[in-house]
Amino acid sequence: GDGTAFIFKDEPSVFTFSVHCGKNFPLRKQQSDLDISVEDGLEDKEYLFTVADHLPWLLESFRPDLVLYDAGIDPHWEDELGRLRLTDQEGSQVRTKSRLQLIEQILKTGLYQRDLYVMKTVVSRGVPIATVIGGGYSRDIDKLALRHSIVHRAATQVWRECGM
């Protein structure tokens, strides 16, 4: 996110790309090579379309040797600072679902689909990808941990599908 943009701002061999809410924290953002500022309240489908509109041509244009993917969870609808509306589960009755039911629901949601799309798109072009967890502002540590685990579930799926 913001720290990555700052670290690499003067490094011409690194291209930084960010899709984020323009009005969220921090108010004054670091400049990425390409910043896509979206409106408050953007939901799963529109967010995923935004990523899909940019990622393929960026990979073709820049032709990276490696992609470092910061899988921020601050676009989640319950995030205290993110101001977007991506989902990590359907419905709000988390405590009444079994662990398996919860995982099955995660596989249908915005954060998972975003992570899966990014990793599949990169890997399908033969580019190595490494990911880190990022963002996520909530006082509920259990919910944060679950959201941060989504990128690992998506990576496992990419691993299986691509025969890695």
Stockholm file with secondary structure:
# STOCKHOLM 1.0

chainA/1-164         GDGTAFIFKDEPSVFTFSVHCGKNFPLRKQQSDLDISVEDGLEDKEYLFTVADHLPWLLESFRPDLVLYDAGIDPHWEDELGRLRLTDQEGSQVRTKSRLQLIEQILKTGLYQRDLYVMKTVVSRGVPIATVIGGGYSRDIDKLALRHSIVHRAATQVWRECGM
#=GR chainA/1-164 SS CHHHHHHTTTCTTCCCEEEEETTSSSSSCCCCSEEEEECTTCBHHHHHHHHHHHHHHHHHHHCCSCEEEEEECTTBTTCTTTCCBBCSSSSSCGGGSCHHHHHHHHTTSHHHHHHHHHHHHHHTTTCCEEEEEECCCCSCHHHHHHHHHHHHHHHHHHHHHTTC
#=GC SS_cons         CHHHHHHTTTCTTCCCEEEEETTSSSSSCCCCSEEEEECTTCBHHHHHHHHHHHHHHHHHHHCCSCEEEEEECTTBTTCTTTCCBBCSSSSSCGGGSCHHHHHHHHTTSHHHHHHHHHHHHHHTTTCCEEEEEECCCCSCHHHHHHHHHHHHHHHHHHHHHTTC
//
